[in-house]
């Protein structure tokens, strides 16, 4: 996939998103969609992720984050596009910030 057909987005999810399997759910959902990137908990109680892949698939994943796993209660999803380089190798759960 060349850079013109890729989108990389930095996403911050707010609400009841820690302690509800949000990171594992995000990894599962992103991998099922063929996205690359990462996810982690932040000290401020949010979950932070980067999704990299075809724009329509990244946008679909961002929409899915508004729901999250069953125990989550999402209040906000902030999205910032970021440069797509260097490329990621797969999707990983990173250690908490």
Secondary structure as the mmCIF struct_conf table of DSSP 4:
data_model
#
loop_
_struct_conf.conf_type_id
_struct_conf.id
_struct_conf.beg_label_comp_id
_struct_conf.beg_label_asym_id
_struct_conf.beg_label_seq_id
_struct_conf.end_label_comp_id
_struct_conf.end_label_asym_id
_struct_conf.end_label_seq_id
HELX_RH_3T_P HELX_RH_3T_P1 UNK A 3 UNK A 5
STRN STRN1 UNK A 7 UNK A 16
BEND BEND1 UNK A 18 UNK A 21
HELX_RH_AL_P HELX_RH_AL_P1 UNK A 22 UNK A 32
TURN_TY1_P TURN_TY1_P1 UNK A 33 UNK A 34
STRN STRN2 UNK A 36 UNK A 41
TURN_TY1_P TURN_TY1_P2 UNK A 43 UNK A 44
BEND BEND2 UNK A 45 UNK A 45
STRN STRN3 UNK A 47 UNK A 53
HELX_RH_AL_P HELX_RH_AL_P2 UNK A 55 UNK A 65
TURN_TY1_P TURN_TY1_P3 UNK A 66 UNK A 67
BEND BEND3 UNK A 69 UNK A 69
TURN_TY1_P TURN_TY1_P4 UNK A 70 UNK A 71
STRN STRN4 UNK A 73 UNK A 81
BEND BEND4 UNK A 86 UNK A 86
HELX_LH_PP_P HELX_LH_PP_P1 UNK A 87 UNK A 88
BEND BEND5 UNK A 90 UNK A 90
STRN STRN5 UNK A 91 UNK A 93
HELX_LH_PP_P HELX_LH_PP_P2 UNK A 94 UNK A 96
#
